Amino acid sequence: DSCLNPEEKVVVTQSMVLNASMGATAGSPTPETKSTTKRSSAANTSRESSTAANEHGITRRFETNSHDMKLMLNELEIAAQHDVTVLLIGETGAGKTYLSRLIHDVSPRRNEPFLNVACGALPNDLIESELFGHVRGAFTSAHADKDGKFLAAGRGTILLDEIDVLGPEQQVKLLRVIETGEFEPIGSNKTHVNQARLVVASNMDLQPLVEQGKFRPDLYYRLNMLKFDVLPLRRRKSDIIVLANDFVHQMSIKHKIPVDRIDEGFMEALHTYPWPGNVRELENVIRRSVIYCREGVLRKENLPAHILMGMVGPTNDPSVVLNHQQNDSERLGDQVAVTEKELIEQALFKNNYSRTNTAKTLGISRVTLYNKMKKY
C-alpha cells in the first residue's frame, strides 16, 4: 500500500487505482484425498490461490492511506467470499458503486452478471417491476412479459442503490427474497427462487428511517448484520493526492493531453477543499483541469473557481466549513476576479484561443480582453 505523505512533492504516478483491471481471484481449492501427492498439490494450490486473491483483492484495488478504511476493506474482503447480503452506507460519490463491483469481482460469482439498480432513478410504481418482473397484462402498460433484475442476474450480483427510497410493500417483498429467496413477478402465481448475491447501498443511515417508521425494522436488522461505512473523502484526506494522481493519468490518456508535471499549488488547493461530492467530484474536477492544461503542466489556475475559493454546495455535515460565507464583504472583489478569470479561460478554450472570437463571445472589445488577460 502506498504511504504517500501529503506534504511531499507530488508527481504523476502510473498506477490506476480506480481503473484497475478486473482480475479474477483464484479458483476452487483442490479436493482433499488420501494421497500424499494430492494433499501436497492441494496445499500448493491453496497457497497460490491465497497469493492470487491477495494480489487482486479489494484491499489491493481500492488503495487508501486511511487506517479506518483499511480495516473496513479487510472485513469487506472476507464478507465478499461468502453468500451474504452486504450493506454499504456512504455519501454520494464516496465509492459505494465501485466497492460493490469489487465485491462481485473478487467473489466466486465474478464470471456472472453484475447488475446495478439505481432505485432512486426509477418511478416508484416501476421499482417492483424492475426488480421482480411482470407478465403480460399485469398492468396497463405491460404489453409483454418482462424478466426482473433478480432473474436477469442469474447467479451474479445485484446492487440495489438508494435502498432507502423503497416503499413499505417493496420492502416486504425484498425482505422475503433475503429470507427465503422467493418472489413472484407482478401478475404471476409462479414462484421463482433468487440465486443472485445482493449488495444494498444508501447515502444515509437507515436507523433514523426505522425510528421514523419509514423503514421496516425487520429488514433493517437483516441488512445491518454486515454493514460497512464508506468514509467521505474529507475524512481520509491523505487519499486525495493518490486519487488525484490516478485521475490525472486516466484523463491524460483519455483526452490525449500530456501532463508532465503538477504544481504544488494545484495539490494544495485540492487538499484544502472539503469535497462534499467526494471521489466523484474529485474525478470531475481533475477531468476539467486536464482539459484546460497547457504546456504539460497542471497549475492551480486550471482548477474551477469554487475549488480555489473553498465554495461548496449543500451538505449535512457540520464539519464542512463554507469558506465563502466568511467575510463576504471583504472577499467580494476576489470572488468576482476569480469568476471572471474562469469565464475568460473557458471562452478562450471554446474559441481555440482566438482573441477576436473570444472577445465577441464575451461581448467585450479585444483591448479589454487583452487587458484582463494581462491582469490575470
N, C-alpha and C positions, 0 to 999 in steps of 0.2 A: 504493500500500500504506500501511496505517496505521502510524505510528511512535509510537504512544501510549506515553508514559513511564509506567511502572507507579507512579512516585512522585507523579504528578499526580493531582488530584482527579478522581474517576470520575463520569461522567454516563451515563445510559442512552442508547444510540445507537439509530438506526433501521435500521442495517444488519442484514442477515440472512445472516451468513456460512454457517452450516451448514444454512440452509433456503433457499438461493438457488434461484431458478428454474432449471430445467434448459434453458437456452437452447441453440439449435443453433449449431454452428460454420458457417463459410462453406462454400459448395458447391464443386464441382469447378472448376478454372481453365478459362477459355475456350481451346479448341484453337487452337494456333498455325497461322496461314495466311500466304500470301504477301501478302495485302492489308495495306497500311499501316494502314488504318482498323481492321481486325480485330485487328492487333497492338496498336494503341493501346487498343482496347476490352479486350483480354485483360490488358494491363498495368493498366488501371484496375480491372478485376475482381479481379486478383491483390492489388492494394493494399487494396481493400475487404475481400477475404477475410482478409487478414492482420490488418486492423484488427478485424474481427468476431471472429476467433479470439483476439486479444489481450483483447477485452472479455469474452468468455465462456469463456476457457480455464481450466485448472486453477489457475494462479497467481492469477487474479482471484477465484476462487470458493473457494479454501482460503486464507483470509487468515492470515498469520503474520508475526510480527516476528523470528523466528529466522533468522539468516543461513544456518545449515546446512539448515534446512527449505526455505528459498527456493531454494537450489542444487538440492536434491533435486527440488523441484516443477518447476523449469525443465527438468531432464533427463527427468522423468516425462512432461511435456507433449510433448516431442519423441517419446518412445517411443510415446505414445498414438496418434500419427498413422500408425504402421506396424503391419503384421500380425505382431507378435512377442509371445511369451509373457512376461508380467511377473510377477516375484516380489516380494511385499510382506512385509517382516518387521517386526513390531512387537508390543508388548504388547497384551493385551486392552483394548479401549476406546480405543486410540490413534488410530483413524480409518481403518483399513485398508479397511473396507467402503465408507465414504464415498468414499475415494480411488478404489476400484475402480469405483464408479458414475461418478465424474468422468472416469476413463479412457474409459469407454464413451460418455459424453455429449459429449466433445469429439472423438471419433473419427468416421471416416466411417460407422461402424456405429450411430450414435446413434439411428436410427429403427427399429432392430431390437430384439429382446428382450434384456433383461438378467436373467440367472438367477443367484441366489445359492445355492450348495450348501454348507450347514454340515456338513462331513464328520464333525466330532466329535459332532454330534447324531444321527447315523444308526447303527443297529446295524451291526457290522462285516460281517455276512452280507448286508446290503441295500445297501451302498455301490455295489457293482458294478452291481446292477440299477438303482439310481437314476441312475447316470452313463450306462450304455450301453443300458439297457432289457432286456427279455426277451420271449420268445414264450410262448404258452400251453403249459403242461405242462413248462416248463423246470425247475421245482422244485415242491414240494408245494403251495405257496400261489399259484402262478402260474396263475390261472383264466382269464386273458385276456392278449392281447398288451399290452405297455406300452412306449411310447417313452421312452428315457432323456433326460437333460438335453442331451446332445450333439446329439440330433436335434431336441428341442424348441426349442433356442436358435436354430436356423437359421443365419443369418449374423450373429447378435448376439454377445453376450459372456457367458461363463460365469466366475463367481468360484468357485473351489474353496477354501473357507476351512478352516483347520486341516488342511492337506495332510499334516502330519506323522503323522496317525493312519492313513494308508493302509497296508495290509499289503503284503507282497512281491509277491503276484500282482496286486494292484490297481496297484501302482507300475509293473509291467511293461506292463500294458495302457495306462496313462496315457502312458508313455514312447513306446509305439508310436503313439498318437494324435498326440503332439507331433512325432514324427519323420516319420510317413507320412500322418497324418490318418485312418488306417483303424481301424475297430473293428467288432465283431460283437455284437449283442445276445446275452444268455445263451440258449443253446439253439438258436441260429440259425447257419446257414452263410452267410448273406447278409452281405457286407461293405458297410459304409456309409462314407462319407467325411465327416469333420467339417469344417464350414465356419465354425464359431464361433471367436471370439477367446478365448484363455484367459488368465485372471488367477488366480494362486495366491497364497495368503496363509498365514502361520503366525505364532504368537505366540512362537516360539522359533527360534533359529539352527539351520539344518539340518545344518551341518557336523559338530557333535558326534554327531548321529544317524548320519551316514555313518561316522564313526570307530568307533561302537559296533555297526556292522553292521545298524542298523535302517532305514537309508535307502539306496537304490541310488546308488552314485557316479555312474553314467552319467546318471540322472535329475537328480541334484543339479547336475551340471555344465551340463546343458541349461537348468535353471531359473535357475542362478546367473549366467547371461550378462547378464541385465537384472534385477539385484536392487536393491531400494530399501528403505532402513531408515527406518521411520517413528518419529521420536523420541517418547519418552514425554513427557507434559505437564510433569513436574518438570524436564526438561532444556530446556524452552522456556517458562519461567515468564512471560516477557513476553507470552505469548499468553493467559494466564489472564484478564486483565481484558477483553480483546477478546471472548473466547468467553463470559465471564460476562455481559457486557452484551447480547450477542446472545441468549443463552438467556433472560435476564430479559425481553427484548422478546417473544420467542416465547411464553414461558409466561404472560406477562401477557395476551396476546391469546387464547391457547388457553383459559385458565381464567377469562377475563373479570374479572381482578383488576388494577386500576390500580396501577402503580408509577411514582411521580413522582420519587422520589429514592432514592439508595443511600448509606447512611452509609459513611464511610471505614473504620470498624472492620470492616464486613462484608467489604470487598475485602481488607483487610489479613489477615484470617483465611484467606480463600481463597488468598492469595499465599503464606502460611506453610505451609499443608498440602501434603504431598508427593504426593498424588493417585496412589496405586497403581492405581486403576481408571481413570485417565486422563480423557479427554474425556467418556466415557460417565458416569463417576462425577460429574464436574462438572455435567453436564446434569441428572442425577437430584437432586443437592443443590440446584441452583437451582430445579428444579420444586417440591421440598418447601418451600423457603424462600418462594417466591412464594405458595404456598397458605396459608402462615401469615402472610403480610404483612398488616398493618393500617395504615389511615390513609395509604396510598400511600407508605410509607417502608419500605425493606428495611433491617433492623437486624441487628447481629451476633447478637442473641438469636434471630433466626429460623433460624439455622444449627443443624444437628444437633450433639449434644454431642461426638461423636467428632471433628468438624471443629474445634471450639473448643479441644479438648484435644490435637489432633495425633495422635489414636489411629488407627493404620492397620491394615489387615488383612495377611495373609501376602503377602510379596513376596520375590523372589530377588535384588533389587537392594540391595547392601550400603550404597549411598549414602542409602537411606531410613532416617531415624532414627526409632525408635519412642519418641516423646517420653513416652508413658505408662509406659515401663519405667524412666524416670529418677526417682529419689526418690519411689518409690511411697508409702512410709510418710508422707512429708510432704505428698503431694498427695491422699491418700485423701479427706479432707474436701471438697476442691474437686471431686473426681470425683463423689462422692455428691451434692453440691449441684447440679452441672450436670445430672446424670442425673435427679434429682428434678424439677428445673425443667422439663426437656423433657417428662417424663411428665405433669406438670400441664398444660402448654401443649397437648399432644395431647388430653388428656381434655376440656379446655375447648372446643377446636375441635370435637370429635366431639359435644359436648352443646350446641352453639350458644351457648356461653358462659353457660350456666345453672349458677350456682354450686351450687345444690341437687343437680341431676343429676350434676354433676361430682364433688361430694363423695361421692355414693353410688357412682359408678363406681370411685373411688379407695379406697373403704372408710374414709373419714375424715369427721370432723364438718365442718360449714360453718365453724365458728370456726377449726379447724385449717387448713382450706383458705384462709380469708381471711388468716390469719397468714403462711402460706407464700407466698401471692401478694404480700403486702406486703413480705416478706423479699427475694423475688427480683425 
